[in-house]
Amino acid sequence: MAPLTTLQRKDLEKLQAEHPDYCMELADGNITIMSPSGYQSDEVAITVAANLWNWVKPRKLGRVAGAGAGFELPNSDVRAPDVSFVRAE
């Protein structure tokens, strides 16, 4: 059975404001509370981010961010990847 309500970005923002200690994502109209990644996963993410940063920064290719950055995708999903790169315009 399909959900009666499709949640939107404003619903995600409201929940995040009410529960700032939780990481959340919006996918297909559903809000998911993300569990803590753990030491090993965090170590991989920081290694990838450091290597990406070391390549991107001196070449002025764009910006690198960690899991705190959220992105609204064309389909209205809001995701927070462990590491992200945004090309300079």
N, C-alpha and C positions, 0 to 999 in steps of 0.2 A: 504494500500500500504506500503510495506517495505521500510525503508530508503535506499538510494543509497549507503551510506557510513557507515561502522561500525567504530566507533571511538575506539582508543586504549589508553593505558596508556600514551604514549608520548603526545597525544592530550590533555589529562587531565592535565598533568604536564605543558604544554604550557599555557593552560587557567588559571591554578592556579598561574603561574608566572606573567601573565598579570593582574590578578584580585585577589591579595592576601587577600582582605577583604572578599571574598566569600568562603564558604565551599562547596565543590563539591564532588560528587561520580560518579563512572563509573559503570553502570549496563547494561548488555545486549547490549553493544556497544553504549549506550546513556549516555551523561553527564547530571546529574541532579544538579541544584543549590539548596542546602539545606537551608531552611528558619531557622531563629533563633529559638531555642527551647522554649524560654520563661522561666520565673522564676520557675514555678511549675515543669516543666520537668527537668530543671537544678538541682533543689533541690532533686528530686528523683535520678538523675544520681550521684550526689555527695554523697548522702547517700549510694547508692549501692557501689560506688567506695571506700568509707571510710571503710565500713564493709568488703569488699573483701580484701582491702589492709591490714586491721588489722588481717585477717586470713592468708593471703599469706605470708606477709613479715617475721614474726617470724619463720615460718616453711620453708622458702626459697623454696617455691613451684614454683616461677616464677615471672612474672612482671605484674603490673596492670597499665593501661593507660586510659586516658580520650578521649574525642572526637577529639583531635588533632592527634591521631595516625591513620594512614591509613593502610589498609591491602589489599594486592593483593591476591585474592582467586584463587583456581585452575582453575576456568573458566575464569580467567583474569579480573573479576570485581574488582573494587577498592572501598572498603567500609570503613567508619569511624564511628564505633559504639560509642554510648555515653560513654560506659564503656567496657573495654576489659581485658582479662586475657590471658597471653601467658605462657604456662607451661615451666618450666626450663628443659633444656636437660641434 
